[in-house]
């Protein structure tokens, strides 16, 4: 990145006076909070580390975000902020150490030079609501996605600081809500972008929210929450079926009491006095097949959400905006990369145990739960009649059951009330582990979409990235296409998906419709 704009604009401001009102002398970006000075990059301009809320520290910990005071002197936004504090995993998945800061509510803006009336893309990062950051290179490395759009990435509180509920926190909240602080962060960041859409060089009627993995969960939450009504015009969800968005509030609140016990605290004052590191280490997260920690989620507190995202989708209670939702072909990776099976009996047992949990079947009490006929049917889709090895079968089971089928169910029930389009990403990256090992893994699409890691992609992959970025930008207009191919609305009867690879194509029934229907009929995901 170059520093020319900062040097030039600081000089102009010095000549004009340091404390003039932002609208009188602000050669770059004048916002509702004040003047912001950014930096040049090969794409245009970047404004990094812009505060959209006060630091959520001390007495602001576990409270809804508070807007920052407007600044009078220009804000030099030339470097990303610290990441939100999170546990960094060790070699075997255990919490090794905590990294980051509690003072982390900042956003980044990328735009082409001379931006005017462009679509705005508001991105939520992934990481299981317990890790990740807006400042990762895959989002920040001079993103080509900002050549024809305004791109905004932001950070939100994670783990126990962002998504831990507690009865005492319910009591001190004016609406009796707790545990959704990271979501309220997203709302405040989105409000800032909506309020300043024209100043950013964007079209306020073409503001698309999008996110990948946990960021897709945040996008589901924004679609389903009445608090976000009117703040965006379209949505795009990557690798997030929404099955865990809107979990019951009571278990999340009980988890908060468990954390209080682990911290040896008698009240919230004691918990607020703990360091962020102590909190993160006392309440580690789990992801994938790991069940040793807590799986953080946006909870149905009656304020942010009144029910699960799937329930609200089925009842037509989502924001009435066009939505694109999709998955990668090998969603199981990297979550199952260390899971291997030598014999079919091993994978059958694993599928039966996991299936029992999904279907609320009691096992271990002598009732023969693992022999439930529903588990016979579930396993029948993943036998040696369909797959070459037990490991391959388990990988397919994990990706299809936890991501692909719930996504297809969401699309089916939502399409009755709103415009929905679907995609399947099948392209791997040639320079990464071979397709036989990882395939089109979870998150593989990010360098293509953001136009980063350009040295990693082949010439053909770079060309694919160009048409995919065009597709994402066109989705913000409400009429997406892919590589010149019209993107039809999803209809359960035809079950047609846009397959994204070097050359896009339309395909029906990307997975067994019978499997997805069977799961849905037996309560997965719960609607």
C-alpha positions in Angstrom: 0.0 0.0 0.0 1.1 3.6 -0.7 1.1 6.5 1.6 0.6 9.3 -0.9 -3.0 10.2 0.0 -2.2 10.5 3.7 0.8 12.8 3.1 -1.1 15.0 0.7 -4.3 15.3 2.7 -2.5 15.9 6.0 -0.7 18.8 4.3 -3.9 20.2 2.9 -5.5 19.9 6.4 -2.6 21.6 8.0 -2.9 24.6 5.6 -6.7 24.7 6.2 -6.5 24.2 10.0 -6.6 21.0 12.0 -10.0 21.4 13.6 -12.3 22.6 10.8 -15.7 20.8 10.6 -15.4 17.6 8.6 -17.8 18.8 5.9 -15.8 22.0 5.3 -12.4 20.5 4.8 -12.2 16.7 4.3 -10.5 15.8 1.1 -11.2 12.0 1.4 -14.1 10.7 3.5 -16.5 12.8 5.5 -18.8 10.7 7.7 -21.3 11.3 10.5 -18.5 10.7 13.0 -16.0 13.0 11.3 -13.3 13.2 8.7 -11.3 10.1 7.8 -8.1 9.9 5.9 -7.0 6.7 4.3 -4.3 5.3 2.1 -3.8 4.5 -1.5 -3.6 0.9 -2.7 -3.4 -0.7 -6.2 -7.3 -0.9 -6.3 -8.0 2.7 -5.1 -8.4 3.8 -1.5 -8.5 2.0 1.9 -9.6 3.3 5.3 -8.3 0.9 7.9 -9.2 0.7 11.6 -12.2 3.0 11.7 -13.9 2.9 15.1 -17.6 2.3 14.9 -18.2 1.8 18.6 -16.5 2.7 21.9 -14.1 0.1 23.3 -16.3 -2.5 25.0 -14.1 -2.7 28.1 -14.6 -2.3 31.9 -18.3 -1.4 32.6 -19.1 -1.7 28.9 -18.1 -5.4 28.8 -21.3 -7.5 28.2 -23.3 -4.5 27.2 -24.6 -3.4 23.8 -22.1 -1.3 21.9 -22.0 2.4 22.5 -21.4 4.8 19.5 -18.1 6.7 19.6 -18.0 10.4 20.2 -17.6 12.2 16.9 -14.0 13.4 16.4 -13.0 16.9 15.4 -9.5 16.4 14.1 -9.2 14.1 11.1 -8.8 10.4 11.8 -5.9 8.9 10.1 -7.1 5.3 9.2 -3.9 3.8 7.9 -3.6 0.5 9.7 -6.0 -2.3 10.8 -7.0 -2.6 14.5 -6.1 -5.4 16.8 -8.1 -8.5 16.4 -10.8 -9.3 18.9 -9.3 -11.4 21.7 -9.6 -15.1 21.0 -8.1 -18.4 22.0 -5.3 -19.6 19.7 -5.4 -23.4 19.3 -2.4 -25.6 20.1 -1.2 -28.5 18.0 -4.0 -30.9 19.1 -6.8 -28.4 19.3 -6.4 -27.4 22.9 -6.3 -23.7 23.9 -2.6 -22.7 23.7 -2.8 -19.0 24.4 -5.1 -16.0 23.9 -4.3 -13.3 21.4 -5.9 -10.0 20.6 -7.6 -7.1 22.4 -10.9 -6.3 24.0 -10.7 -3.0 22.2 -11.4 -4.3 18.7 -14.7 -2.8 17.3 -13.3 -1.3 14.1 -14.1 -1.6 10.4 -12.2 -1.3 7.2 -13.4 0.3 4.0 -12.0 -0.3 0.5 -13.2 1.5 -2.6 -12.0 2.5 -6.1 -10.8 6.0 -6.8 -13.7 8.3 -7.7 -16.3 5.9 -6.3 -19.9 7.1 -6.9 -23.2 5.2 -6.6 -21.5 1.8 -6.4 -23.0 -1.3 -4.7 -21.9 -1.7 -1.1 -20.7 -5.1 0.2 -20.8 -5.5 4.0 -18.8 -8.6 5.0 -18.9 -10.6 8.2 -15.9 -12.9 8.8 -16.0 -16.5 9.8 -14.4 -18.4 12.7 -17.2 -20.1 14.7 -18.1 -16.8 16.5 -15.0 -17.4 18.6 -12.1 -16.7 16.3 -11.2 -14.8 13.1 -10.8 -11.2 12.2 -11.6 -8.6 9.5 -7.8 -8.0 9.0 -6.8 -11.4 7.7 -4.8 -11.2 4.5 -7.4 -13.1 2.6 -9.8 -10.1 3.0 -7.2 -7.3 3.2 -4.5 -7.9 0.6 -5.6 -5.2 -1.8 -8.9 -6.9 -2.6 -9.9 -6.8 -6.2 -13.5 -7.1 -5.0 -13.3 -3.4 -4.3 -12.7 -2.5 -8.0 -16.4 -2.1 -8.8 -17.9 -1.9 -5.3 -17.5 -0.5 -1.9 -16.2 -3.3 0.4 -16.6 -3.0 4.2 -15.2 -5.6 6.6 -15.7 -5.3 10.4 -14.8 -7.0 13.6 -17.2 -8.1 16.3 -16.8 -9.5 19.8 -16.1 -13.2 19.9 -16.5 -16.2 22.3 -17.5 -15.4 25.8 -17.1 -11.7 25.4 -19.5 -11.7 22.4 -21.9 -14.5 22.8 -22.2 -15.5 26.5 -25.5 -15.1 28.1 -26.2 -15.0 31.9 -29.3 -14.4 34.1 -27.7 -11.4 35.8 -27.0 -9.9 32.4 -30.6 -10.5 31.4 -31.6 -8.6 34.5 -29.5 -5.5 33.8 -30.5 -5.2 30.1 -33.5 -3.0 29.5 -35.1 -5.7 27.3 -33.9 -8.7 29.2 -31.5 -9.7 26.5 -28.0 -11.1 26.9 -25.5 -13.2 25.0 -25.8 -11.4 21.6 -23.2 -8.7 22.0 -21.3 -9.6 18.9 -24.5 -9.4 16.9 -25.3 -6.0 18.3 -21.8 -5.0 17.2 -22.8 -6.1 13.7 -25.9 -4.0 13.8 -23.9 -0.9 14.9 -21.3 -1.4 12.1 -24.1 -1.9 9.6 -25.9 1.2 10.8 -22.7 3.3 10.3 -22.4 2.0 6.8 -26.0 2.6 6.0 -25.9 6.1 7.4 -22.8 7.0 5.4 -23.6 5.0 2.2 -23.4 8.0 -0.1 -20.4 9.5 1.6 -18.6 6.2 1.0 -19.3 6.5 -2.7 -22.1 3.9 -2.6 -25.7 3.5 -3.5 -27.8 3.1 -0.3 -30.4 1.1 -2.3 -27.7 -1.5 -3.2 -26.3 -2.5 0.2 -25.6 -6.3 0.4 -24.8 -8.1 3.6 -22.7 -11.2 3.1 -20.6 -13.6 5.2 -18.8 -16.9 5.2 -19.2 -19.7 7.8 -19.9 -18.0 11.1 -20.1 -14.7 9.1 -22.9 -16.4 7.2 -24.6 -17.1 10.5 -24.3 -13.4 11.3 -25.9 -12.8 7.9 -28.7 -15.2 8.7 -29.2 -13.3 12.0 -29.4 -10.0 10.2 -31.9 -11.4 7.8 -34.1 -12.7 10.6 -33.8 -9.9 13.1 -36.4 -7.1 13.2 -33.6 -4.9 14.5 -31.9 -4.9 11.1 -35.0 -4.1 9.0 -34.3 -1.6 6.3 -30.6 -1.5 6.7 -29.8 -3.6 3.6 -31.2 -4.6 0.3 -29.9 -8.1 -0.4 -27.9 -10.9 1.2 -25.4 -13.6 0.2 -24.6 -16.5 2.5 -21.5 -18.7 2.1 -21.3 -22.1 3.8 -23.7 -21.4 6.6 -27.0 -23.2 6.6 -28.3 -21.3 9.6 -29.2 -24.4 11.6 -27.5 -23.0 14.7 -28.8 -19.4 14.5 -31.4 -18.7 17.1 -30.5 -21.4 19.7 -32.7 -21.4 22.9 -31.7 -18.7 25.3 -31.9 -20.8 28.5 -29.0 -23.2 27.8 -26.8 -20.2 26.8 -27.6 -18.5 30.1 -26.9 -21.6 32.0 -23.5 -21.8 30.3 -22.8 -18.3 31.5 -23.4 -19.5 35.1 -20.9 -22.3 34.5 -18.3 -19.8 33.4 -19.0 -17.7 36.5 -18.2 -20.8 38.6 -15.0 -21.5 36.7 -13.9 -18.0 37.4 -14.7 -18.3 41.1 -16.9 -15.2 40.9 -19.9 -14.3 43.0 -21.2 -11.6 40.8 -20.9 -9.7 37.5 -18.5 -7.1 39.1 -16.0 -9.9 39.7 -16.5 -11.3 36.2 -15.9 -7.8 34.7 -12.8 -7.4 36.7 -11.3 -10.6 35.1 -8.8 -10.0 32.3 -10.0 -10.9 28.7 -7.4 -13.7 28.6 -8.9 -15.2 31.8 -12.3 -15.2 30.3 -11.3 -16.7 26.9 -9.3 -19.4 28.6 -12.1 -20.3 31.0 -14.7 -20.6 28.2 -13.0 -22.2 25.2 -14.9 -22.8 22.0 -15.4 -26.0 20.0 -15.8 -26.5 16.3 -16.3 -29.4 13.9 -16.2 -32.7 15.7 -14.6 -31.3 18.8 -17.1 -31.2 21.7 -14.6 -30.2 24.5 -15.6 -26.5 24.4 -18.7 -24.4 24.0 -20.3 -23.9 20.6 -21.1 -20.2 20.6 -24.3 -19.0 18.8 -26.7 -16.2 18.3 -29.5 -17.0 20.7 -33.2 -16.5 20.5 -33.5 -13.9 23.3 -36.8 -12.4 22.2 -35.1 -9.2 21.2 -32.6 -10.1 18.5 -34.5 -13.2 17.4 -37.9 -14.6 18.5 -37.1 -18.1 17.2 -34.5 -20.0 15.2 -33.5 -18.7 11.8 -35.0 -21.8 10.1 -38.3 -21.4 11.9 -38.5 -17.7 10.9 -37.6 -18.6 7.3 -40.3 -21.2 7.1 -42.9 -18.7 8.4 -41.9 -16.0 6.0 -40.6 -13.7 8.7 -37.3 -12.8 7.2 -36.4 -9.5 5.6 -38.0 -9.4 2.1 -34.8 -9.1 0.1 -33.2 -11.3 -2.6 -30.8 -13.9 -1.2 -28.0 -16.0 -2.6 -27.0 -19.0 -0.5 -24.4 -21.7 -1.3 -22.0 -24.3 -0.2 -18.6 -25.8 -1.2 -18.5 -29.4 -2.5 -16.3 -30.6 0.4 -17.6 -28.7 3.4 -16.2 -31.4 5.7 -12.7 -30.2 5.2 -10.8 -29.1 7.3 -13.0 -30.2 10.1 -12.6 -33.9 9.4 -9.0 -34.0 8.2 -7.8 -36.1 11.1 -10.7 -38.5 11.0 -9.9 -41.8 9.2 -11.7 -45.1 9.2 -10.2 -48.5 8.3 -13.4 -50.5 8.3 -17.0 -49.9 7.5 -18.2 -50.9 11.0 -16.3 -47.9 12.4 -17.9 -45.3 10.2 -21.3 -46.9 10.7 -21.0 -46.5 14.4 -19.9 -42.9 14.1 -22.8 -42.1 11.8 -25.3 -43.8 14.1 -24.0 -41.9 17.2 -24.1 -38.5 15.5 -27.5 -39.3 13.9 -28.9 -40.2 17.3 -27.9 -36.7 18.6 -29.5 -35.0 15.6 -32.7 -37.0 15.9 -32.9 -36.7 19.7 -32.7 -40.5 20.1 -31.7 -41.7 23.6 -28.8 -44.1 23.6 -27.0 -46.0 26.4 -30.0 -46.8 28.5 -30.7 -50.3 27.1 -33.4 -49.1 24.8 -31.5 -50.1 21.7 -31.3 -46.5 20.5 -28.5 -47.1 18.1 -30.7 -49.7 16.3 -33.4 -47.1 15.7 -34.8 -47.6 12.2 -34.1 -44.0 11.4 -30.4 -44.6 11.9 -30.6 -47.6 9.6 -32.0 -45.3 6.9 -29.4 -42.5 7.6 -26.5 -45.0 7.3 -28.0 -46.5 4.1 -27.0 -43.3 2.2 -23.3 -43.7 3.1 -22.5 -47.4 2.7 -19.9 -49.1 0.5 -22.6 -49.2 -2.2 -22.1 -45.5 -2.7 -18.5 -44.8 -1.6 -15.1 -46.3 -2.3 -13.9 -46.1 1.3 -15.3 -45.6 4.8 -13.3 -42.4 5.2 -14.7 -41.0 2.0 -18.2 -41.9 3.2 -17.8 -40.2 6.5 -16.5 -37.0 4.9 -19.5 -37.0 2.6 -21.8 -37.6 5.6 -20.3 -34.7 7.6 -20.5 -32.2 4.8 -24.0 -33.2 3.5 -25.7 -33.6 6.9 -24.3 -30.6 8.6 -24.2 -28.1 5.7 -25.5 -29.1 2.3 -28.9 -30.6 3.2 -29.7 -27.9 5.9 -28.8 -25.3 3.2 -31.1 -26.9 0.7 -33.9 -27.1 3.3 -33.5 -23.4 4.1 -33.6 -22.5 0.4 -36.7 -24.7 -0.1 -38.7 -23.2 2.8 -37.5 -19.6 2.2 -38.2 -19.7 -1.5 -41.9 -19.8 -0.8 -41.7 -16.3 0.6 -38.7 -14.5 -1.1 -36.3 -14.7 -4.0 -33.6 -17.2 -3.4 -30.8 -18.5 -5.5 -28.3 -21.2 -4.7 -24.8 -22.2 -5.7 -22.4 -25.2 -5.3 -18.7 -24.3 -5.4 -16.7 -27.2 -6.9 -13.4 -25.6 -7.7 -10.3 -26.5 -5.6 -7.1 -24.5 -5.7 -4.4 -26.3 -7.7 -1.6 -25.0 -5.5 -3.2 -26.4 -2.3 -3.4 -30.0 -1.1 -4.6 -32.2 -4.0 -8.4 -32.7 -4.6 -8.2 -36.3 -3.4 -7.2 -34.9 0.1 -9.1 -31.6 0.5 -11.2 -30.9 -2.6 -13.3 -27.8 -2.6 -12.9 -27.3 1.1 -14.7 -25.0 3.5 -13.5 -21.4 2.7 -11.8 -22.3 -0.5 -13.7 -19.6 -2.4 -12.5 -16.7 -0.3 -9.3 -15.8 -2.4 -11.4 -16.0 -5.6 -14.2 -13.7 -4.2 -11.9 -11.1 -2.6 -9.3 -11.2 -5.3 -6.5 -11.8 -2.8 -3.6 -14.3 -2.7 -3.3 -13.7 -6.4 0.1 -15.4 -6.6 -1.6 -18.6 -5.4 -4.1 -18.9 -8.2 -3.4 -20.2 -11.7 -4.3 -18.2 -14.8 -7.6 -20.1 -15.2 -8.4 -19.7 -11.5 -7.7 -15.9 -11.7 -10.2 -15.7 -14.6 -12.7 -17.6 -12.6 -12.2 -15.2 -9.7 -13.0 -12.3 -12.1 -16.4 -13.7 -13.1 -17.2 -14.7 -9.5 -16.5 -11.2 -8.2 -18.8 -9.9 -10.9 -21.4 -12.3 -9.8 -21.1 -11.2 -6.1 -21.3 -7.5 -7.1 -24.3 -8.3 -9.4 -26.0 -10.0 -6.4 -25.9 -6.7 -4.7 -28.1 -5.3 -7.4 -30.7 -8.1 -6.9 -30.2 -9.7 -10.3 -27.2 -11.9 -10.1 -25.6 -13.7 -13.0 -22.4 -15.9 -13.2 -20.0 -15.8 -16.2 -22.8 -14.5 -18.5 -25.1 -17.2 -17.4 -28.5 -16.2 -16.0 -28.9 -17.2 -12.4 -32.5 -18.7 -12.0 -34.5 -18.5 -8.8 -34.4 -21.6 -6.7 -37.5 -23.8 -6.9 -37.8 -27.0 -4.8 -39.4 -28.8 -7.8 -36.4 -28.3 -10.0 -33.8 -28.1 -7.3 -31.5 -26.2 -9.6 -28.2 -24.8 -8.4 -25.5 -22.7 -10.0 -22.3 -24.8 -10.1 -19.3 -22.5 -9.8 -16.1 -23.8 -11.3 -13.8 -22.6 -14.1 -16.9 -22.5 -16.3 -20.2 -22.1 -14.5 -23.2 -24.4 -15.2 -26.6 -25.1 -13.9 -27.2 -28.5 -12.2 -30.2 -30.1 -10.6 -30.1 -32.2 -7.4 -26.5 -31.7 -6.3 -27.1 -34.2 -3.5 -29.7 -36.9 -2.9 -33.0 -35.1 -2.5 -34.2 -38.1 -0.6 -31.5 -37.7 2.0 -32.2 -34.0 2.6 -36.0 -34.7 2.7 -35.4 -37.6 5.1 -33.3 -35.4 7.4 -35.9 -32.6 7.3 -38.8 -34.9 8.1 -37.0 -36.3 11.1 -36.3 -32.9 12.6 -32.9 -31.8 11.2 -32.6 -29.0 11.0 -35.2 -28.2 13.6 -38.0 -26.0 12.1 
